[in-house]
Amino acid sequence: NIARHRSYDILMGMRNEVTLITQRVKIDIDDMDDYFYDLYEEVQKNNFQIVGSPSAVFYDEEYIPSNSDIELRIPVMQGNDEDVAPEYEMKQLSPHHIVTTMHYGSYD
């Protein structure tokens, strides 16, 4: 089995402060879309304006697909968050450095 090396564009930058609506859950990775759907419904219910792409933070040291500790995040325009359901949390993410890349194609 010969390992193939792929080249990736790596982009570095600075992200401004951003407000997030988040939910931290321990779930089967196959159910993540359902939880994101519910998070988007909470955004809509509170009339938040989405200002960026959703993301997920994986907190486990080891990847266990059937029981992953994940924080789902959607960046929103800061607004009235008094009516946000208790299972969700509003967070301020301070300015920070970011590194990003994009993978195209199969993971095989």
Legacy VTK file of the C-alpha trace (Angstrom):
# vtk DataFile Version 3.0
C-alpha trace
ASCII
DATASET POLYDATA
POINTS 108 float
0.000 0.000 0.000
1.691 3.177 -1.205
0.802 6.394 0.608
-0.055 9.295 -1.677
0.660 12.839 -0.627
-1.704 15.596 -1.646
-0.903 19.261 -1.659
-3.312 21.686 -0.034
-3.631 25.433 -0.026
-3.330 26.638 3.556
-4.787 30.049 4.334
-3.873 31.962 7.492
-5.571 35.049 8.775
-7.188 36.899 11.621
-10.850 36.528 12.534
-12.680 39.446 14.115
-14.784 39.080 17.240
-17.917 37.119 16.459
-21.125 36.153 18.266
-22.083 32.481 18.110
-25.163 30.497 18.960
-23.902 27.107 20.088
-24.982 23.731 21.365
-22.601 21.217 22.943
-23.829 17.640 22.658
-22.615 14.049 22.936
-24.073 12.405 19.857
-23.609 9.845 17.141
-21.819 11.675 14.321
-24.509 10.432 11.909
-27.060 12.590 13.792
-25.062 15.842 13.528
-27.162 17.184 10.621
-30.337 16.828 12.712
-28.795 18.848 15.545
-27.588 21.531 13.128
-31.124 21.682 11.698
-32.493 22.329 15.210
-29.832 24.987 15.798
-30.809 26.712 12.536
-34.447 26.635 13.678
-33.423 28.404 16.904
-31.620 31.038 14.807
-34.782 31.557 12.765
-37.053 31.613 15.835
-34.971 34.433 17.350
-34.625 36.350 14.054
-30.820 36.231 14.202
-28.950 37.143 11.031
-26.354 34.534 10.062
-22.987 36.169 9.327
-20.782 33.221 8.412
-20.441 29.502 7.901
-21.380 26.962 10.569
-18.626 25.042 12.309
-18.143 22.246 14.800
-15.574 21.781 17.547
-14.736 18.199 18.486
-13.651 17.921 22.136
-12.758 14.222 22.355
-9.102 13.220 22.303
-10.086 10.073 20.422
-12.583 9.997 17.545
-15.534 7.801 18.556
-18.228 8.250 15.877
-21.035 6.761 17.970
-20.423 9.045 20.975
-18.751 12.321 19.982
-18.517 15.381 22.232
-19.228 18.176 19.740
-20.025 21.872 19.966
-22.088 23.063 17.005
-21.672 26.764 16.176
-23.394 29.267 13.918
-22.044 32.839 13.743
-24.831 35.410 14.060
-25.270 39.171 14.261
-25.492 40.091 17.916
-29.116 40.606 18.840
-31.659 40.014 21.576
-30.791 36.611 22.996
-33.201 36.650 25.952
-35.518 34.077 24.357
-32.848 31.543 23.369
-33.839 28.076 24.602
-31.771 26.762 27.544
-30.140 23.968 25.509
-28.378 26.624 23.405
-25.762 29.152 24.462
-24.705 32.529 23.104
-20.931 33.068 23.071
-18.563 35.885 22.140
-15.480 34.590 20.372
-12.568 37.023 20.767
-10.426 38.012 17.776
-8.052 35.150 16.983
-5.723 33.688 14.384
-7.211 31.116 12.013
-5.785 28.510 9.681
-7.982 26.839 7.099
-7.745 24.448 4.184
-10.180 22.677 1.871
-10.140 19.011 0.870
-11.681 18.118 -2.490
-12.603 14.584 -3.448
-12.672 11.271 -1.657
-11.014 10.617 1.690
-9.829 7.218 0.409
LINES 1 109
108 0 1 2 3 4 5 6 7 8 9 10 11 12 13 14 15 16 17 18 19 20 21 22 23 24 25 26 27 28 29 30 31 32 33 34 35 36 37 38 39 40 41 42 43 44 45 46 47 48 49 50 51 52 53 54 55 56 57 58 59 60 61 62 63 64 65 66 67 68 69 70 71 72 73 74 75 76 77 78 79 80 81 82 83 84 85 86 87 88 89 90 91 92 93 94 95 96 97 98 99 100 101 102 103 104 105 106 107
